[in-house]
Amino acid sequence: MSSAEAAVVTIEAVQEKHFADLARLQKEFLNSKMMCCCVPLGVFANEAEVRKAFHKCPEMMKVAAVALVDDQVMGFIQVVLHGMPCEIHTVEKDEAYVYMIAVDPDARGMGIGSKLLEWADDIGRQRGCEKISLDVLGGNKAIGLYERRGYVAKPASCLSLPAMFFFVSCFVGLRIRPSGSPPYWNYGKDIFMVKKL
Ligand SMILES: CC(C)(COP(=O)(O)OP(=O)(O)OC[C@H]1O[C@@H](n2cnc3c(N)ncnc32)[C@H](O)[C@@H]1OP(=O)(O)O)[C@@H](O)C(=O)NCCC(=O)NCCS
């Protein structure tokens, strides 16, 4: 694929036949994050785990979508609604939460992520949500994309600092700051972003 114009992207709800591709995308995404500074989080991502998670809460399949390009799964988004399992965020009644979004590295920057986020907005509205939110780590290029789509960062409270320190040291690890990158205090810091639907 050489350009977004050349690619016809279709977004559709997740089905069982997509599980292997979801595991592939999740693995790729999670391997960019470290547990205890050295173990890539993606080591646990596989098709059986994807199947197990959806079987535990089949409703989650209705709020998950894949992006297809020439029938190939190139992207994935998982939304979580109030009452669905979510270990990283307490989802409120009027809220849709983007739990994970990932696009195949070969297809990034071509508009697929934007289409998946648009789908998530629609699902949130259909389910009567008034806002949609997500968490992103400071320094992630995706922040620009979220801002362009109307997400606004919510200031973190001082109480969250110890939790943030724990999160950064366990899951992100120490990093050397490359020139031009965000300041240390933003790099790897969890940023909660929200937008009205
Ligand atoms: C973030 C991501 C889902 C966006 O999907 P996409 O199809 O590349 O997005 P679009 O083509 O619609 O929009 C392009 C924007 O995405 C962001 N982006 C591009 N490449 C990216 C990358 N490798 N990693 C993160 N964000 C990227 C940029 O904001 C870009 O805008 P820009 O070209 O003005 O800089 C995708 O890049 C990705 O899977 N990244 C790695 C996983 C990740 O960071 N997920 C988000 C966790 S909160």
The ligand as a Gaussian input file, in Angstrom:
#p B3LYP/6-31G(d) Opt

LIG

0 1
 C       -1.969000       5.346000      16.924000
 C       -2.432000       4.566000      15.710000
 C       -3.569000       3.633000      16.105000
 C       -2.953000       5.572000      14.678000
 O       -3.394000       4.860000      13.546000
 P       -3.032000       5.406000      12.108000
 O       -3.771000       4.591000      11.118000
 O       -1.562000       5.465000      11.987000
 O       -3.665000       6.896000      12.211000
 P       -4.076000       7.880000      11.048000
 O       -3.397000       7.494000       9.793000
 O       -5.538000       8.014000      11.029000
 O       -3.532000       9.246000      11.615000
 C       -2.155000       9.526000      11.553000
 C       -1.708000      10.018000      12.888000
 O       -1.472000       8.926000      13.747000
 C       -0.334000       9.193000      14.546000
 N        0.710000       8.234000      14.195000
 C        1.296000       7.994000      13.034000
 N        2.204000       7.015000      13.128000
 C        2.170000       6.626000      14.402000
 C        2.878000       5.651000      15.134000
 N        3.813000       4.879000      14.574000
 N        2.594000       5.508000      16.438000
 C        1.670000       6.295000      17.028000
 N        0.969000       7.233000      16.361000
 C        1.220000       7.405000      15.067000
 C        0.095000      10.588000      14.272000
 O       -0.613000      11.484000      15.122000
 C       -0.400000      10.754000      12.855000
 O       -0.598000      12.069000      12.540000
 P        0.569000      12.871000      11.798000
 O        0.807000      12.135000      10.532000
 O        0.016000      14.238000      11.627000
 O        1.741000      12.841000      12.737000
 C       -1.286000       3.747000      15.048000
 O       -0.296000       4.616000      14.618000
 C       -0.689000       2.707000      15.984000
 O       -1.145000       1.566000      16.005000
 N        0.348000       3.079000      16.735000
 C        1.010000       2.181000      17.647000
 C        0.090000       1.768000      18.768000
 C       -0.356000       2.954000      19.588000
 O        0.422000       3.824000      19.911000
 N       -1.665000       2.945000      19.923000
 C       -2.271000       4.004000      20.701000
 C       -2.163000       3.740000      22.152000
 S       -3.032000       4.955000      23.090000

